Amino acid sequence: MTTRHFYPSAEGLVLKSLRGAILLNPSLKLHPASRTVYTTYRSESANVSVICGGGAGHEPAYAGYTGRGMLTACVSGEIFASPSSKQILNTIRIAAFGSEDSPLSSSEKRDVLVIINNYTGDRLNFGLAIEKARVLFSEINLTSVVVADDVSLIGTPADAVGPRGLAGNILVCKLLGALADKGANLEKMKTYGEAVVANLSSMGVALEHCHVPGREEVTKPLEEDECEIGLGLHNEAGVGRVKMADGIKGVIEEMVKMLLERTVEGKVTTVTRAGDETILFVNNLGGVSQLEMGALLSDLVNVLVARDVHPRRIFVSSFMTSLNASGFSATLLNVSEVNRHLRTQNVAVGTFELVDAPTDAYSWLGVQRYWEDKFSPTRQEDTHDYFPTGATINTNADVVQCVTPSNIANALHSACHAVLKVEKELTEYDTATGDGDCGHTFAAGAHAILGELEERDSVLIELDPAALTQRVAAILEDSMGGTIGALFGIYLNALAFVLHSTSSSPGTQEAPMRALEVLAHHTTAKPGDRTVIDALHPFCESLAKSGNLSEAVVQAISGAKATRDMTPKLGRAAYVGKTEATYNVLDPGAWGVAKLLEGFSEGWLRHGKRGSMLQHN
């Protein structure tokens, strides 16, 4: 792997690259502050805008796939880092309402479909942006399709996280972008998108990892006769390293087997049968010569044909790279299975028609290859500030009865101090199971809330519960960062939306559970996985059933304590597993949430009014 670069530092490199990208298509514009690239072309037939994005380093994704017939807009983070929810929210705003000249009430507004790659950072930050957009842009509808096409993790301990999103993402962008251009509504697009993802299989192989400009080489080099299979797009390790005793052909045969079959707990299921119509999508990860890509394609097709699988369309290019990684991935879409699934939904979509549809996205390889003849085959930067950071839920809305902002503010004081008391404890737990920053992260959020209460107490008192909750969400997102900050952001924004829509006391006690249901759309975590959900779920469930805050807190504490006997299935702790060092250690996130809720309850009961929808013991 070469460690030399024309730009040896990553500082400013992403924005410079995006400025270069928009030079390739006169209909593209860049909003530098949010690193959003979008097309100024507005199809008269389209009802839905399609957006996608992720970390940089995967070029030409995603600016190269932005344009008529594909993405309406895309957003970029730093190298291998998800864009922030604020960036993504801006991208949603542009896609839905157009340029800075289009007001939120524009007659040209569109619903938005968000394509998300299945990585934790992307799931949470895109999810948080979607929940914020539901509140801020009530004029439109939003939904998402999560791409999880990596088959290498299926049947492994990491399967709980779900398959990663690989280069199949670009094929999904093409199909959904073309469908939007034909005027499909949001519901049909989501149904079709999920059918495509369910029948999309990808597998990656590399000879070495990539090198990130400005960083030291941290991965262990492969031996001369080794290759790594099942690697992701962000330099993360694959599922294993194998010897290439017979060259690459044996590896390709294993790849094809995994693309066509699933083996879970010893049971083999065929997902692509002989004769099924398919699309083959071969991706150069950035460092393989075109000479070798042609040879790899030849071997891949020969192995598929030997199993009576004849792709009707074949694409090969650097669709979604991993900087300069010397590797490739193969993706197979089973179009026959997509059609079978859609028939059960009474939906008809022509996949080959969509993949063949024209687009002016400059990086889409528009040449169709198929078996036999029987198959038919002015630039300026946008400097307008779209960030709606000052926008909030209407503070003049009817206040949810019996839940007053003053009660909540008092409870917040107590919750923050409860968290600060266990900061050291959380750090000790996280040092044993993770990276040791949990206590600091929770404390940062608590200090930020306390600072806001002290500086703007009179303003907060004037807010209704929904607006106050939304404000707390924004503070925590900015101060906590990372996975836990995004989780709090999604949950509290969803809670704000539910509270805003609720006008009765019974509805208020059910609001936390309804917000938790929204959070479940953006994370695979569930009770028993040793996460914050083990404290939050029993709390919400108990509160919804009884309306008794004290009892709900008891359930949260009990749920958090139960994590000491659980095996971690998600996050960094999943890589540590159950060891002597982690024995009898609580999940720090769950314990932090439980103590936060306990402090909130104590503050509420000290200052709350009798007659609230929350019963007091």
N, C-alpha and C positions, 0 to 999 in steps of 0.2 A: 504494500500500500504506500502510495506517495504521500508525504506529509508537506510537500511544497505547494504553495498556492500563489496565484497572482495577487490575491488579497489575503495576506497572512493573518489579518485580524477580522473577526466577524462584525466589528463595530461599524454600523452604518451600511453593512453589506446588503441586508434584506431590502431596505428602502431603495437603494441604488438599483438592485435587480428589478424591483417592481417598476421603477422609472424606465428601465430598458424594455420591460415587457409591454408597456402600453405603446411603445413606438412601433410595434408590429401590427397593430390593428387600429385604424383611425377612429373606430367607434368606441374605443376603450378610454376610460378616465381613471385617475387615481385620486383617492382621498388619503393624503399622506398620514394625517394624524391617526387614523384607524387602520392604515395599510389595507384599505379596501379598493379593489379594482372592480369596476362595473362597466357594463355596456350602456351606451346612451340610446341604443336601438330599443324601441318599445313596440313589440308586435301587436297589431290590432286584434289578432285572434286569441292571444294568450290571456288566461284568467289567473294564472299562477306564476310567480317568480320563483326560480330555483337558485339556492345558494349553497356553497360549500366552503371549506377552508381547513386550515390546520397549521402546523409548524412549517417553517421554511426548510429548505434542503431537499424538497421533493420535486423541484422544478422539472418540467414545465407546469406541474400542478401548483396552484390552481388557476393562475392568471391565463395560462395557455388554453384553458378550456372555458373561458368566459367569452361569451358572444352569442349572437343569434343562433338558436337551435341547441344551445347547451346551458351554461350557467348565466344567470342574470348578473350575479356579483359573487365575489369571493373575498376571503380575508386571510391574512397571513400573520402568524406569530413569529417569534425569533426562531433560530435554527432548532428544529426538533422540539419546539415548545408550543403548546396550544395558544392561540390568540386569547386575549382576555374577554370576559363577557361584555365589557364595555365596547370593545372593538366590534364584536359580533353583533351587538345590539345596533350599532351604527350601520352595519352591513344590512341587517334586516330592514332598517328604516329606508335605506336607499333603494333596496330591491322592491319594497312595497309601494313607495311613494315617488320614486324617481329622483330627479335632481333637486338642488336647493330651491328651485323655483316652484316645486310642487308642494302645496300645503298638505297637512294630514287629512284634510277633507277633500283632497283631489278626487275628481271623478275617475281618474285613471289608476286609482289605488288597486293593488292586487293582493291576493292571499300569498303566503310564502311557505314553500316547502324547503326544509333544511336537511341536507344530506350530511350525516355525521359518521366519521370513522370511529370504530369501536376501540378507543383508547380512553383511559380514565379521565385525563385532562380534557380531552375533546368532549366527552360525554357530559362532564360537569359544567364546563364553561359555556358550551353551546346550550345545554339545558337551562342554565341560569339565565342566559340571554333570552331564550324563548319565553320563560316565565315572566321576565320583566316586560317583554314585548306584549304579552297578553294583557298586561295591566295598562301600559302606556299607549298602545296602539289598538284600542278596542274596536277600531273600524275594520280591522282585518282578521282573518283566521290564519293560524299557523299550525303546522305539524312537522314531524321529522321522520326520516328513514335512516336507521342505523346500519351501516355496512360492516358486516362481520364475516369475511370470506376466507380467512386463514384456517385451513383444515388441520394444520400440524398440531394444534393444541387439543383437538378433540380426543377425549378419553384419557387425558393427562390430568394431574392435580390442578393445573392452571385453568382447566376447562370451566371452573366456576366463574371466572372473569368473563368468559365468552371468547369466541374467536376474535382475533385482531382484524382490523381493516387493512387490506393490502391494495394492490393495484386494481382489483376489481371495482374499486370505488369510481374509477374514471369511466368504466363502462356503464355503471349506474348513472353517473352524471350525464352521459350521452343519451341514454334511453329516456330518462325523466325530462331532460331538457327538450328533447324532440317531442315528447308527449305533451309538454306544456305548450310548445309552439303550435300544436294542433288544437288547442283550446280545451283540453281536459280540465275537469274541476279538481279541487284539492283531494276529495275523497277517493276518486278514481286513481289519482296519481299515487297516493299512499298505498292503496290496495295493490297496484301494479308494482310499485317499488319494493314492497315487502315480499311479494311473490318472486321477484328477481333475486333479491338478497338470499332468500331461503334456498335458492337453487344455484347459487354461485359458489364455486370452490377455487381456492388459490393456494399455492405452495411456493415458497422461496428457497433458493439455494445460492450460496456464495463461497468464493475462495478466500475472501478476507473481508474485514469490516471496512467502513469508510473512515476518513479522517475529517474532523470538524476544524475549520480554520480557527487558529488561536488557542486550540486545546491540545493537551498532551495525549499521546496514544495510551489508552488504558486497557484495551482488550488484548488478551493473549493471542499471539499470532498462530495461525493454523500451520500444521506441518505441510510439507511439499505435496504429500499424497493424500491430503485431507480436503474435505469440503464441509461446510456447515449447512444443515437443512433446517427449514422451519424458522428462519430468522425473521425479525420484524423490520419495519422501515426506519427505526430510530437507533440503529446500532445495538439494539438489545440482542442478547444471545438467542440462538435457535434452540430447537429441542434436542439437538445432538450433533456430534461431528462424526463423519464416517470416512472410511478409507475408500479411495477410488482405485481399487486394485485392477478393475477392468475398464478404467476410464470413466467418462461421464454417463455412458449408456445405462449402466446398472442403476445409477442414481435417478436417471430419467424414468426408468421402468418403475422404480419405487414411487416417484412423484406421481406418475399417472395412476398407479394403483390407489394412492391416497386421494386423488381427485375423483376417482370413480367409485370408491368404496369408503365406508365408515366402519371402524372397528372400535366398539365400546364394550368393555368388560368381556372380551373374547368373542363377542357376537359381531359378525360381519354383515353389513347391509349395503346392497348395491344401490347407488343413488343415480347413476347414469347407465342405462341399459344399452345393449347393442341396438343400433338403429335410431336411437334418440337424436333429434336435431340439436346441434350445439354450436356455440361460438367459442373459438379459441383465441385467447388474448395473452400474448407473450410480452413481458415487460423487462426491459434492460434497467437494472438498478443504477446504472450510470457509468460503470467502468469496464464494460465488456465490449470488445471490438465488434463492428458490424460483420466482419468475416465470421467470427464465432457465433454471433446471433443467428446468422443464416443456417449454420450447421446445427445449432441447438434446435431450431425450428424444424429442420428436416427430421432429426431424431425423434422429437416429440410427436410429430404427425405420424411417423412410421409406427411408433408404439401404440398410438391411439387406433390407427387403422387395423393393426393386428388384433385389436379387441373389438373390431367392427364398430368403431365410433368415428364417424366422418364429419368433421366440422364443416358447417355450411358457410361460415365466415371465419377468416383467419387474419389477425392483426398482430404486428410485431413492431415495437418502437420503444423509446424511452418515455413511457407514459407517466410513470410516477417513480422518481429516482430516490436514492438514499445517498445524495452527494456523489462521491466517486466510488461507491462500493462495487467490487468486482463480483457481481452476481446477477441473477435473473429470477423472475417468478413466472409461473404459468397459471392462468385462470381459465376455467371452463364454466360456461353458462349453459345449463340444460334448458333449452327453449321449450322442448316438449313437456317437461315437468312444469314449467311456468304456465303453459297453456292449460294443462290439466288442473292446476290449482285455480286459475282464473275462471274456468268453467264452473267450478263449485260456487264461485262468487257472482256468477252471471255477468262476468266482465269479459269483454273481448278487446285485445290489444295485439297489433301486429309487430312483434319484436324485431323481425328482420327489416320491416319497413322503417322502424324508428332508427335502427343502427345505420341504415343507408341514407337517412334523411340528411339534407345539406346543412352545414353549419359554417359560420365564419370564425369559429374558435380556431386560432392559428396552429395549435399543436395537435388537433385531432387528425389522425391519419385517415383520410377519406377513401382510400382505395379498398374495395371489397374483393376478397379472394374466396372462391368457393369451388366446390367439387362439381365438375362437368358443366354442361351448358343448360341443364334443365332448370336451374335456378336463376331467376332474374336478379338479375342483380340491382376641426383644428385642435391639435393636441395641447391641452393646458391642464395643469393640476387643479383639482377641485379643492379650494381652501375653506369651503363653508364648514362651519362647526355643526355637525349633525348630532353630536353627543347630547342626548336629552337628560344630562345628569341632574338638572334642576327640576325636571318634571316629576310630579307625584300624583298619587291618587287624589281626586277631588276632595279637598279638606272640608268642604261644605256639605259633604254627603251626610245622610242621616247616620247618627252615631248608633252603633249596636247597643241596645239597651243593657244596662247593668254592668257593662264593662267600660269603665271610665279611664281615660288616659292617665289621670293622676294615680289611680290604683296601679296601672301598668308601670308607670315611671318609678313608683316606690318599690314595686316588685323587682324592677330591673336593677336598682341599687343593690338590693339584697342578693340577687343572682350573681352580679359581678363580684361582690365581695366573697361570696361562697366559692367562686371559681379561683380567686386569688389565694384563698386559704389552702387549696389543694394543688397549687402550681408545682411545688417540689415533688409531690406524690405522683402527679401525671408524668413529670419528666423521668422519674425513676422507672415507672412502668414502661414508658416508651423507649427508654434506653435499652431495656431488656428485649423488646420485641420489634423496635423500629429504628428510627434515626435520632431519637431523643429530643425532638423539638416540640412535642405535643404540649407540654406545660407552658413553654414560651408562647406558643401560638394562641392557646386559650387565654393566657394572661394579656396578650396584646389586644385581643378582642374586648376583654373586660375593661382594660384601661381606656380604650377608645370610646366605649359606651359611657363610662363614668365621666370622661372629659366632655362628651357631648351633653350629658345631663347637667353638668355644672355650668357650662357656657351658654346653653340654649334652653334651659329648663322652662322658661316661660313660653317659648315657641313650641316645645314638645307638648306642653299641657294643652295647647290649643288644637293639636291634631286629633283626629278621630283614631280609633284603634287600628284601622286598616292602614292609614297613612303613617302612623307611628311605627307599625310593624315593618312597613316598607323602608322607612328611614333606618331602622335598626339593621335591616338586611344590607343596606348600602354601606353602613359603617363597618359591619363585620366582614363584608367582602373585601373592602379596601384594607382593613387592618390585619386580618388573619391570613389571607392568601392560601395557596395550596389547596389540597383536596378538602380539608375540613371547612375552609372559608367558602368554597364553592357549594358544598353540601348545605351549610347554613343559608347561603344566599338563595339557593333554589327553594329550600323549604320555607323560609320566611317570606319570600316573594309570593309563593303559592298561598301561604297562609293569609297574606295581605289581600290577595285577590278574593279568597273565599270569604274573609271577613267583610270585604267591601260589598259582596253579593248577598250577605246574610242580614236578615232584618229581625230575626227572632232569637230568643235565648236558647232554645233547644238546638238551633242551627249553630250557635256559637260554640257550644260544647263539642259539637261534632267537627268543627272547623280544623283542629289539629290533625284529625285522622284523614280528612279529605286532602289536606296539604301533603300528608305522608304518601297518599296514593299518587299524587303528582310527582313527588320525589322518586317513587319507584319506577317511573318511566325513564329516569336518567341514571340509575345505578342498579347493578345486579345484586347488591347487598340485601340480605333478608335475615330474619331472626335465626340465630344459630351460627352465623358466619363470623362472629366475634368482631363486630363493628359498632358504631354509634347506634345502628338500628336496634341492637339488642336492648338499649335503654329507651329509645324514642318510641318504638312500636308498642311495647306494653303500656307506656304512659298514654299514648293517643287512644289506644283501644279501650283502656279503663275509663278514661275521661269521657269518651263517646258513649259508653254504656251507662255510666252512673252520674256523670257530672260532678263527681267528688274529687276535688283537686288533691287533697291529702292522700287519698287512696291511690290515685294515679301516680303520685310521686313514689309511694311505697313500691308499686309495681316497677317503676323505672329503676329504683335502687336494686331491687331484686334481680331484674334483668341484667343490670351491669355486673353485679356480683357473680352471676352465673357464667360470665365470660371466662372466669379463671379456669374452668374445666373444658373450654372449647378449643378446638384446633382452628387457627386462623386460615381463612380461605381467600381473603382479598387483601390487597395492599402489600406493603413491604413485609409485614408480619407473616404473610403467606410463604415467603421465601425462607423465613427462619424456622417456622413450624413449631411443634412442641419439643422443647429441649429442657435440660435441667435448669438452665438460666431463666426460662419462661414459666417454670412450674409455679403455680399458685399466684400468678400475676394477672391482674385484671386488664382488660382492654382499656388503654388510656382514654380513647375517644368516648367510649361508652360511659366510663366513670366520670369524665368531665361533663358530659351531658346530664348525667344523673344528678351530680352535685349542683349544676346550674339550675335544674328544675326544682331541686330541693330548696335552694336559696330563693328562687322566684316564688315558690309556694309560701315560704315563711314570710317574705315581704308582703305578699298579697293578703295573707291571713291577718297580719298585724294591722294593715291599713285598709283592707277591703271592707265593703259594706255587706251587712246581712241582707239577704234577699237577692244576691247575685245568682246568676244561673249556675255558678259553681257552689256546690254544697260545702259547708265547713263541718269538720268534726268537732 
